[in-house]
Amino acid sequence: MRSVFAVSMMSLAAALGSTLAPGSAPTANAQDVQPGETIRSILVEGNQRIEDRTVQSYLLVEPGDPFDSERIDLSLKTLFATGLFADASFEKSGPDLIVRVVENPIINRVIFEGNRALDDDKLREEIQVAPRGIFTAARVQADVQRILELYRQSGRFAVTVEPQYKPLEQNRVDLVFVMNEGPVTGVRAINFIGNEEYSDRRLRSEIVTRQSRWWRFFSSNDNYDPGRLEYDRELLRQFYQNNGYYDFRVVSAVADLTPDQEDFYITYTVEEGDQYNLGDIKVETELDKLNADALRATLSMKKGDLFRGDQIENSIDTLTYAAGIAGYAFVDITPDLRPNPDTNTVDVTFGIDEGPRVYVERINIVGNTRTLDRVIRRELRVSEGDAFNRVLLDRSRNRVRALGYFKEVEITENPGSKPDRTVVDVAVQEQPTGELSFAAGYSSVDAFLFDVSVSERNLRGRGQSVIARVSASQRQQYVDLRFREPRFLDRNLAAGIDIFSSRSDFGDIGLGGFTSDTVGAGFNLGFPLTENTNLGLRYRLQSDSLDLNLGQVVINPDGSRTVITVENDNGTPDDPSDDTSFDRIAFPSDGDLLPADALIVESCSPLYLARDFAACRQERSEISSIVGYTFNWDRRNDPIEPTGGFDMSFSQDVAGLGGDVQYLRTEASAATYKGVFKGVRASVRLSGGYIMPFNEDDGIRINNRFFRGGSSFRGFDVAGLGPREIFRTVDADGNTVGLRRGRALGGKAYYQGTAELTLPNFLPEEYGIDTALFVEAGSVGRLDDIDVREPSAFVNNDGTATAQLYKYGMGLRASAGLSVGWDSPFGPIRFDFSHILRKEEYDRTETFRFSTSTRF
């Protein structure tokens, strides 16, 4: 290998004839130029790849022209400016002009050696030289500087880059960049000078750059980056101005390299100034359709409030939106800030004038490596040729983000080809839309569940979604196949189909006391009514088979029941010390113990006269024909992390247009959102539902009732709260000595309220951990008389008595807890830790639940 600078020396040595540097006079060898003498011919020597005609085309003289020294000198400069030649010289030979050149080599390959932190593709994107390009020392040195800058941005300031070359035949070279990356240059300490109101620790939390610590192995923010330093200065200014310090400024930001060249000390010198409050707030406009007082009333700013810089920007957005509603799509809003140091107040005047009309010349979609352009464009509220409207662009951004296909969505405007034209750039960053989900739960009473599903929300980049779900647990087995086309027939109409089969077995653990098999299919349609509302229509046809798991009984020849004492370890809920043995109906495996001619029958057999008629009447197969609709109203300011606005939905399903089942199911839900301050968001959601049979003599079968718990009501097990069959055992004195939970019965109605507060956890942001406190309150209840069994009792062998009761009141239940989410490298994981605030003695609770999924 040779140093790249040797190339120039080799070229100079190889030059033929006298060399003329740019700007020098050409050499006239052998004889002087005679007055009036002209050039007979121009001869080119030394060229290998470049044709004579190409070299001659760069000259400012041609045969027949006089030997003009100035023009020949300019021709020499022109040849050097092309970058094709390492050297060139002119010589007069009689009436001929000889041009001798030494061509720059051609680059055969570009090779990187010693790079580990940055891969070859990243480096090739940055440099200008490329295979089959012209090799020049200046171009190579420029690329060396680009590589050095790239490494410095990644925190490696000790890097060295040495360009080398390997000569090949036919005047070609292999160019090699040899890198010694050195250690990552971190940030040993971040210090502040001049801060009195806020500590160094507080200010460090407001900037992006972090001090190097061992636990920040997932982050690069603790690497020194001079570009990030300027961004941090702006963040400090925003932080202070948002806390009333109008005069704040960063005097200097200095980065000092440590003697070992491994880290930097960063020092900010700041002047905080005084804290200001808002003074007079005015809105001035001469536009006919705008009322200044009405516009002033729309602002959240009030005189005497603490001055905050972000309030000014928010107020401009509010006034722009209000003017747009009034018909002014183009307005210029200029805030005039006048500080009063004597009173420490800032007077604010918003001047509103009608701006020039600007039209959208072109919309560019960038960053969508997978999603088709048309999928994004159909969500935009503006089109090419439309009048530019900031409000509609903000809505467009929210609609694109709501798709869930992109990690980031940014919309910017750039000048167009004319002053009244603008180019809109929609930059998106794709994120995985396929999901392989796993869910697991643990109950404080019993057991685990497992759920797996595969879904793709953006099939082939067309916005279509397909879901294949298989759920397997000791309670449920579920297979569901769904497909949804968001633009059916290229219209603003969503359509989908659903094929499903499920089996719910709640009898093994006494949770629901029934086994339900369902097979069916359905289709749905959805379309917008307004910008913020939409309506969904659906139809489903399914077959339900219900089998109550009430067990078997032994009927003696005399018609009496055989009651055999068995040990039970499920006594008073959540209090194992109260667990008590009691008698229940059962039969042993040893047939010799059964009375002669005894019958073993199902609990719902007509031979068993004491059967539970309220329950047994539900054991049948039915066809359900269900049609329904859902109305949605969404006024959230952000579809992902809302800090303002609300959303609500109202749905109804009618069963009875054919089939065997007849009922009306109604559900409603509404939520409001509020950003308390940075990093803290609050939300409150209220929901409820009611199912009403068209014929009260039929009631509502258990598989159509409402069940709550698990992920729908944290702190309670699946179907863990609400109506339930219980067995209460009392002694001779009437004292309760045992309580066993029976079947969960479900309810005709439910109500629920959920409050959630998202809080900062002070962990490094790169960990991807979020925390929230929650409170759940509500209940499930109500049954028809036909679905309720009259209380019954029987005497146990030990002298106690057991009563079978139905509990179906709607007493309030409540829980509170902590929800922790982790955006792990394996996929999002959520942990829910719950504490019960209010429950009934027969409810089933759980203290911990987690779920996880991975995306592709």
N, C-alpha and C positions, 0 to 999 in steps of 0.2 A: 504494500500500500504506500501511497505517497500523499504528502500534504497537498491540499487543493491549491495552495499558493504556488506550488511548483509547476502547476500547469501553465501559468502565465509565463514563467521563466523559460520553460521548455518551448513554448510557442514563439517567444521572442528570439530564442537561439535558432529556431528552425526557419525564421523569416528569411525570405530571399531578397537580397538587395538592401538598400538603405530604408530604415523604418522612419515613417513620419508620424509623430504623435499628433493627435487632433490639434489643429490650430497652427501647425508648422507649415512651412512652404514645401511644396513637392520638390523632389530632387531631380535636377536635369543633368543627367550623367553624359559625359563624352563631349557635349557641345552645347553652346548657349542657344537660347531661343532667338531667332532672327525676327525683326519687325515684320509683321504681316504674314508670318509663317502659320500655316494651318495644320490641323491634325488630319493625317491621311487615314489612319486606322487605329483602333483601340484593341490591344491584345491583353488577355487575362491569363495569368499563370498562377499555379499553386492550388487551384480549386480542385476538389475531389468530388463532392456531391452536388455542389451548386453549379448550375450551367453558366456559361459565359454570358448568355443573354440576360440572365438574372442579375449578375454583377453589373453589367453595363447599364441596366435599367435604373440603378441607384445613382449613376453619375449625372452630373449637371452639364457635362460636355459630351459631344458626339462628333464623329468624323465630319470634317468640313468647318468645324469651329476653330477659332484661333487658340493658341496655347495661352490661356488666361490663368495666371497664377491664383487669383482669388477664387475663381470658379472651381479650379482643381482642388484647392484647399477645402472648399465647402463640400466637394464630392468625397474627399477623404473623411470628413466628419460624418457625412451621411452613411458611409459604409460602416463606421464604428457604431453608429446609432442603431443599426439593424440588430446588433447582438449576435450576428452570424459569424463574425470573424474575431479571432484573437489578435491579429495584426494585419496591417495593410500598408502598402507603399506604392508611390508612383515614380516612373522613370521615363525620360524622353530618350528615344532611340531613333535618331533621324526624324523623319516626319511622323513616326509612330509613337503612341503613348502606351507604355506597358504598365499594367496594374497587377502587382504581386500581392496575393492574399494568403493568410494562414487561417483555415476554418476552425471554429470552435468545435470540440468533440460533440458527438451525439451521446446522450445518456442511454445506456442499454438497460440497466436496472437501478432501482433505488432500494437500498438495503438498510435496515436498522439493527443495530447491535447494542446489547446492554440494557434495553428498555424492558422494565417489568411493570412499572406503575401505569404506563400508558401503552396500549396495544398498537400494532402497526397501522391498523385502519384509522385510529384516531389521529396518529401522526400524519398519515398521508392526506387526510382531510385538511390539515393545517398548512402544509408546505406547498410551494408553487412548482418546484421541479417535478418532472415526471418522465417515465420511460419514453424514448423517442423525441424528447425535448432537447433544446440546445443547452450545453453546459457552459455557464459563465461563472466566474469567481464571485461577482457581485450578487448574482441571483442565489448562489449557494449560501453566501454569508447572510443574506436576508432571511433565508429559511432557517439558518441556525438561530437567529434572533427570535423567530416565531416559535421554534421548539423550546427555547429557553423560557419564553413567556408562558407557554402552555404548562410547562413544569412548575413555574412559579405560581400559577393559578391553582395548582393542585398541592401547593405547600412545600415544594422542593426548591429551595433557593441555593443549595450547594451543588446543583447539577452542573455538569460540564458537557459540552457537545463538540466533538472534533470531526469535521468532515474529511474523509479520505477518498481516494479514487484508485481504481485499478485499470490501467490502460489495456485496451483490446485492439484487435485488428480493425482495419477500415475506419480508423479515427473514432473509435467508440470507447466509452469508459463505463465502468460500474461505479456508481456513487454510493459511498457507505457513510452513514452517520453513526459514529461510535459515542455512546452515552455512558457517563458515570453519574447515575441518578443521585447518589448520596442519600442522607437521611431526610425524612419528612421534617420540614421546618414548622414547628408548632408555635403556640402562643404560651409562653411561660407565665405571664401575668398581664392583667389589664388594670390599669390604674387611672384614677381621675383626680384632677387638681381643680379646686375652685368650687366643688359641690358641697353645699351646706344643708340643703333641704332633703336630699336623698343620698343614701349610702352608696358606696362603691358596689356593694352586692346588688342593690336594687337597680342600679344603672346597668350592670352587666346583664341582668335578665331582660333588658329592653333591646339589646343589640343582638345581631346574628352571630358575631364572632364569639367563640367560647374559649376559655382557658383549657389548655391541654390537660386531660386527666385520663387515667387508665381505663375508666369505664366507658369512654366515648369512642370505643373501637368501631361503632357502626356509623359514626359521623365524620364529616370532613370539615365541619365548621370550626374546629380547633386548629386548623392549618392556617397559616398567615396568608392572606390574599389582599394585596393593596386595593383592588377594586372593591372588595367587600368593606374595606375601611371607610371609603366614601359613603357607601350605603349606610353604614352604622352611624355616621355623623348625621345623616338625614333622619334616621330613626330616633336619635337622641333629641333632635330638634322637635320632631313630632310629639314625642313623649312629654317634653317640658311644656310645649304650647298647649297640649291637651290637658294640662294641669294648671293653666293660668299664667304661665311665665312667657308673656308676650315678647319680652326683650331678650330672651335666651339666645345665646350663640355659642358655637364651638370655636374657640380661639385657634386651637391647633390640635392636630392628631399626629403623633410622632411614633414611629416604629423603630426600635433599636435592636440590632442583631446582637445576640450574646457572643462572648468571645469564642465559644466552641462552635458557633455557626449552626446550632441546632434549633434554636428558638428565638422568638422575638419578645421584647417588652413593648407593650403598646400603652401610650400615655395620652389621655385626652385632657386638654385644658379648657375649662368651660367658664362662662359667666352666666349665672342663673338670672340675675336681675330680680325685680319685684313681681309678686303675684297680682294679676289683674282680674277684675270682674267685668261683666258686660255692662255697658252704659246704655245710652239710648239706641234703640233698634228701629230702623225705618226702612220702608220700601217705597221707592219712587219710580213711577212709570207714567208715560203719556199715552200709552196704548188704550184705545177706546174700550175694548172688551175686558180690560183688567182693572180691578178695583184694588188700590194699594192697601186699604185697610183689611179687606178680605184676605189678600195674600199675606199680610202681616200676621193674621190670626192662624194661618196654617203652620207657622214656624213654631218649633218647640223651644226656641231660645227665649229667655225672659230677662228683663233688666234685673241686675243684681246677681245673676247666676255667675258661676266661675267661667272665665273665658276659656274656651276650648277650640283649638284649631279645626278639629274634625267637624265641629258643629257648623262651621262656615261652609264646608264642602257639602255637608248633608242638607243645609238650608238651600244651597244653590240647586241641588237635585230636586228638592221639594218644590221650589219655585218653578223650575223648568217643567216638572210634571204638571203643576197646576196651570201653567201657561199653555201647555200642550192640550190639556182638557178644554181650555177656553178657545182653542182653535189656532194658537200660535205655535206652530211646529218649529219656528226658527226665532229664537230669542238670544240676545246677549245679556248675560247677568254679570254685572261687575260689582264686587263687594268693595266698599270704601271703608278702610279701617283707620280710625283716628284715636290713637292712644292719648290719655290724659295723665301724665306722670303725677300731677298734684293729687288727683283722686284715685289713682291706680285703677282707672276704668278704660274701656275701649268702646267708643261709639262705632256702631256698624250701620252702614247705609247700603242697601242693595239697589243698584240702578238697573232697571229692566228696559231694554230697547229691542225693537224688532231687528233681528239680524238678517243678513242677506240670505236669499234662498239658495240652498245647496242641494244637489241631486246626487244620488248614488250612481257613479259611473260603472263600477265593477265591484263584485264581491269575490274575494279570493279565499278559498278554503285550504288551509295548510295544516300539516301534521297528521292528517287522517290516513295512516298507512294501511288501514284495513276497511274502515267504514266508507261506504260510497258517498260521493259528494251530495247526491240527491237526498240521502237520508238526513243530512245536516241542513241542507237548504230548505227542505219542507218545514223545518221548525222555525225558520227565520220569519220575523214579522215585517221585514222590508225586502224588496227585490230591486234588481238593477233597473234604474230609471225612475225609482220612487224618490220622493222628497226625503231628505235626510231627517231622521227623527231620533233623538237620543233616548227617549222613553221607549220607543219600539225596539231599539237596539238592546237596551237593558232587559226587556222582556225576552228578546231572542236569546240572549245569553242564558237566562234562567231556563228557557225551554230546552236548549241544547244540553245544559247540565243535567236537567231532569231525566234525560234519556238514560243516564247511568253508564254511558259507554266511555266517558272521558274523565281523566283525572283532573285536568285543568282545561278551562275554556276562557279565552281572552279575545275581546273584540276591540280593534283599534281602527282609527281612521287616518288616512294619509292623503295628501293633496292629489288631485286628479290632473287631467290634461289641461283643464281650464280652471279659473278661479271659482266658478260655481259648480265644480265637480269634485267628488271625493271618492276615494277607493277604500272600501271596508275590508279589512283583513280579519278573518275568523281563524284564530290559531287554537288548535286542540291538541291534547296529549292523550293518546289512546291508553286505556287500561284494560286488564283482562275482563271479559264479559262472560266467559264460561266459568262455571262453578261446580266443584265437587264438594258437597256439603256433608258433614257429619254432625250429629247431635247426640249427646248423651246426658242423662239425668240421673240423679240419685235422690231417693226419697228417704225421709227420716223413718218411715214405717217399713218400707220394703224397697228395694231393688232398683234396677237399672233399666234404661231404655236405650235403643240405638236406632238412628235414622240416617239414611244415606240417599242423596239425590244428585242427579247430574242435570245441569241446565245450561243453556246457551241463550243469552239475551240479545245477541246481535249476530244471528246466523249469516255467515258468508258476507258480513258487512252490510246486509240489507235491512237491518232493524227488526228482523223476524226473531221470535223467541220460540224455543222448544224446551220442554221440561220432561225429564224421565225420572220419576221418583219411586224409590222402593224403600218402604219403612218396615222394619222388623223389630218387634219388642215382645215382651211377654204379654202385652196388652193388645197390640195392633199389628196387622200386616196390611200393607197398602201398596198398590201399584197404580201409578197415575201417569198418563201420557197426554201432553198438551202441546198445541201449536197455535201461535198467534201471528197474524199478519197485520201490522199497524196501518197499512194503506191498501185496503182491499179494493181491487179494480182501479188502482191509482186514484182513489178518492180519499177524502178526509174521513175515512171510515175504517175502524179496526174490526177485525173478525177473527174468531178463534174456534177451535174444536177441542173437546176434552173426552178422553176415554179412561175409565177408571174401574178398579175392582178393589174392594177392601173387605177385611175381616177384623172385627173388633171383638175381642174375647176378654171380658172383664169378670168372668166367673171364677177363674182360678185363684185370684187373690181377694175375692169378695169385694172388689171395687165397684163394679157396675152390675154384677149379677146377671149378665146376659151376653150372648154371642150373636153378633149381627153380621150377615153376609150381604154385601151390596155390589151389584154390577150395573154399570150404566154408561151413558154417553150424553153429551150436550154440545151446544154451540152458543156463541155469544157475539154481540155486536156492540160497538161503542162509537160515539161521535160527539164532537163539541157542540155546546149550545151557544156559549159566548167565549170570550177570551179566557175566563176563569172558571167556567162550569162545563161539565160534560155529563152525558147520560149513557149508561150501559144497559143493554137488554140481553136476556139470556133465556135459554130453555134447556131443561134436563129431563131425561127419561131414565128411570132406574128401577131395578127390582131389589126389594129388601126382604130378607128372610131373618126372622128374629127367633132365637132360641134362648129361653130363660134357664140359667144354670142354678136351679133351686135344689138340685140333688135328688136323692132317692129316699124312700121311706119303706119300712117293713110293716106290713099289715098282718096282724095275727088272725087266726081263724075266727075269733070272736069279734073281729072288727076293730080291736084296739091297736094302738101303735106300740111298737117296741122302742123304748127309750134307753139308750146305753150311754153311760157316763164316759166322757173322753176328756183328756187334759187339753186345756187351751192356754196359750201363752200370749194372747192378745187382749189384755184387759183394758183398764182405763187408759185412754189415749195419752201418750207422752208422759205416763207415770207408771213405769214397770213395777213399782212397789205395790201397786194396787191390783196387779194381775191376779185373777182368781179363777179356780177351776169351776166349771159348771157343766150341766148336762145339755146335750143337743141331740137331735135325731141323727142316727147313724146306724151302720150295721157292720159287723166284723167280717173279716175275710174267711174265717173258718165257718163253713156252712153248718157244722154240727151244733153250733151255738144257737142257730135259728130255731124257733118253735116249728113243730111239725105243721106242714101245709101252709106256712107263712108265705106271703106274697111280697116281692120286691118290685115296687113301681116307681115311676117318676113322680115328682111332687105335684105335677100338673095333670096327672092321670085322673080320669073321671072316677076311678075306683077309690081314690083318696078323697073322702068327703070333706076333709078339713083343709083342702087345698086353698091357696091364695088366689081367689077369683079375680081380684084387681090386677094381679100380675099375670096370671095364666091366660087371661083373655088376649094378651098381646102376642102370644106365641102363634104367629102365622106369617105367611108370605104375602107381600103386597106389591103392586105396581104403582109407582109415583110418577105423575106427569106434572112438572113444576115449571112455571113461567115467572120471571121476575125482572126487576130493574134496580139500578143503583144510580142515584144522583150525587155528584161530587161538586163541591165548591171549594176552590183552592185560592186563597189570597196571601199565601206566605211570601215573604220577601226573598227567600232562598229555598230551593227545593231540597238541598242537602243538609245545611245547617241553618235553619231559620232563626232569626233573632227578632222577628216581628211578624204580625199578621195572624191568620187563622186558616184552618181548613175544616171542612165538615162533610159528612156523607149521610145519606138516607136511603135505605133499601127495603124492598118488600118482595116476598116470594109467595105466590099463590099456587097451592096444590089442589087439584080438583078438576082441571080441564081434561077429563079422562082419567083413567087409573082408579085406584081404590082408596087413596088418601085425600083428605080434604082439610086444609088449614090455611091460615094467613099468618105469615111470619114477618115481623117488622123489626128492623134494627136501625139505630141512629148513633152517630159518633161525631164529636166536635172537639177541636183542640185549639188552644191559643198559645202563642210563643212570644217570649220577651228576652231581649238581650240585656242583662242587668249591667254588666260592664265587661271589659275585655276578658275573655276566657270563661265567662260565667253566663249560662243560658238557662232560662226557666221555661217549663212548659206544663200545661194543665190540660188533661183530656178527660171528657165525660162521655160515657157510652151507656147504652141500654138496649134492651130488646124484649119483645113479647110475642108469643105464638098463641094463636086463638083457633080452636077447632070450629068448623062450620056447624058441626053437629055435636053438642055437648055429650050426647050419649056415647059417642065414639072416643072422646078424649084425645090425648096426644100420646102416641107410642113413645116409649123411652128413648128410642134411637133418634127421634126428632126433637127432643127437648134440648135445652141449653145446659152445657156443662162448662165450668170455669176451673182454672187452676193450671199449674205448670207455667208455661211461658205467658199465658193469658192472665194469670193472677199470681204474681211471684210470692213465694212463701207458703203456698198451698200446693199439694200434689195434684196431678192430673185428676179432674173430677173430685178434688179433695174437699170442696166446700159446697154447701147446698143441701137439698133434700136427701135423706138417707134413711134406710131401714136400720134400726138398732135393736139389740137384745140387751135388756137391763135385768140383772139378777139381784134380787133382794133377799135378805134373811127373814127370819120369823118376826123380827121387830120392825120390819119395813125399811131397813137401812140398805143402801146400795152397796153391794160387795163385788160387783163385776159389771163391766160394760163392754159389749162387743159390737164393732161396726159391721153392718151388713152391706147390702147393695146401695150404691149411689143411684139415686132415682132421677136426677136431673130436674130442671124446673121449667115452668112456662114463661118465667120472666127473670130478668137480671138487670142490675144497675151497677155501674162501676165508675170510680174516679181515680185518676192516676196523676200524681204530681211528681215531676222530675227536675232536678237541679244539677246541671253539668258544672263540675268544679275543676279548677286547675289542681294538678297533683304535685307540681314542683319537681317532677322528674324530667330529665332531658327529653326534649321534643322528639329526638331521633328514635327514642324507644317506642314511640307509637302507642302509648298507654293513655287511655282516657278514663275518667271516673265520674260517677254520677250517684247522687242520693235519690231515693225514690220512696214514695208512700203510695200504697194501694188501699182502696177502701171500696166496699160494695158487698153485694150478696146475690145469691140465686135462690129462687123459691117459687112457691105456688104450684098446686096440683089440682086437677079436677077431682070431684068427689068420687067419680067412678074409678079413678086411679089410686085411691087410698084404701088400704085394708083396715078394717076395724081391729083395734088392739086385741091380742090374744095372749094367753099365758099357759104355762104348764109347770108342774111341780117336778123338781129334780130329786134324785135318789138321796141327796144329802140333806133334804128338808128345805132347801132354798127354792125360790120360784123365779122363773124367767119369763119376762113379758116381751113380746114382739111389738114394736111401735114404729110408726112412720113419723119422721120429723121433716117438716117442709115449710117452716117459717122463713121469713126473709130478714132475720136479725143481721145487724151490721158485722162484717168481718173487716179486719184491717191488718196490714203488715207494713214494715219499713225495712230498708236495707241499703246496701251498697252494691252498685253494679260496676264492674271493672271490665273494660274492653282493651284488648291488646292486638294491634295490627302486627302480628308476628311474621317472621319469614315464611312460615308454613301456612299462613292464612289467618283471617280474623278469628280471635277467640274471645268469648265473653263468659265472665263468672258473675253469678248472682248470689249474694249472701243476704239472707233474710232473717228478720226477727218478727214474730207474731205479736201484734198489739191487741187483737181482739178475735176470738174464735168461739165456736161452740165445741162442746166436749166430744162430739162425734166427728169433727172435721179431721182430715188427714193433712198433715203439714210436712214441709220440707225446709231445710235450712240452707241448702246449697244446690246449685244447678249450673252446669256449664254447657256450652255449645261451641262448635268450631266448624270452619269450612276452609277449603283451599280453592284458589281460582286459577284458571288457565286461559 
